[in-house]
Amino acid sequence: MSYRESENLKRRGRAFLELAEYSLSRGFHDKAVFHVHQAIELFVKGVLLEVVGTYPRTHDLMELLGDWLSE
């Protein structure tokens, strides 16, 4: 996996965070939560790709953060 792909995942994560902030400001709480989940998922995958070289193919945040949470 490449540095470019890692940066792309993190950039997309930041874009979803902006969508979450906008949704929250408009009172769309359900959409804000969805966008926050997407933001975290993509950003964590980008960091894992950068640090470890791969990431689990899952949408489960607990699985993505599993090794870090168990420390």
KOLTILO-610949 format. One line per 4 residues: number of its first residue (from 1); their letters; for each residue x, y, z of C-alpha. Coordinates in steps of 0.001 Angstrom, whole numbers, plus 524288, in hexadecimal, padded with zeros to 5 digits. Each point is the difference from the previous one (the first is absolute). Layout:
<recs>
NUM = a = X Y Z  ...
</recs>
This chain:
<recs>
1 = msyr = 80000 80000 80000  8048F 80D91 7FD4A  801E0 80C93 80756  7F6DD 80643 7F60C
5 = esen = 7F515 7F67D 8036A  80203 8027C 80E84  7FF12 80EA7 7FE06  7F3F8 7FE47 7F76D
9 = lkrr = 7F912 7F833 80AA9  8034B 80A4C 80A3D  7FBA8 80B0E 7F6E0  7F2FE 7F927 7FDCC
13 = graf = 7FEC1 7FE44 80EB1  801CB 80E8B 8022B  7F5B9 802C6 7F584  7F63F 7F753 8071F
17 = lela = 80311 80741 80C8E  7FC63 80CB6 7F942  7F343 7F9C9 7FB8F  7FD6E 7FBAF 80DF7
21 = eysl = 8021B 80DC6 8051B  7F6E4 80580 7F5AD  7F598 7F5AF 802B0  800C2 802A4 80E8D
25 = srgf = 7FEBC 80EA2 7FDF8  7F39A 7FD96 7F810  7FA3C 7F6F2 80A3F  801BF 7F38B 7F80B
29 = hdka = 80522 7F815 80B60  7FE62 7F2A3 7F9BA  807AC 80447 7F412  80A63 80666 80890
33 = vfhv = 80228 7F32A 8072D  80116 7F8A9 7F320  809E7 809C9 7FAC4  807FD 7FF7A 80C8C
37 = hqai = 80093 7F134 7FEE0  8049D 80117 7F1EE  80A12 80A41 803D0  805B0 7F7A5 80AD3
41 = elfv = 7FFFC 7F3BB 7F7AD  8070F 8063D 7F48F  809C4 8076E 80859  80375 7F3F6 8081A
45 = kgvl = 80197 7F7F2 7F3A1  8090F 80A71 7FA9A  80841 80007 80C4E  80079 7F11E 8007A
49 = levv = 80418 7FF98 7F1CD  80AC0 809C9 802C8  804FE 7F982 80C79  7FD4B 7F183 7FDF0
53 = gtyp = 7FEF5 7FF37 7F142  7F23D 7FA7A 7FFC1  7F2F1 800C3 806EB  7F4B0 7F6AE 80295
57 = rthd = 7F578 80005 7F584  7F507 80358 8094B  7F707 80B20 803C0  80054 7FC11 80E5E
61 = lmel = 8071E 80A9E 80795  80292 7F6FA 80B7C  806B6 7F667 7F6DC  807EB 80ADE 7F990
65 = lgdw = 80445 80536 80D43  80115 7F294 80645  80EB4 7FF49 80203  800BC 80DEC 80521
69 = lse = 7F475 7FE48 80933  8057D 7F3A2 80606  80CB2 80666 80478
</recs>
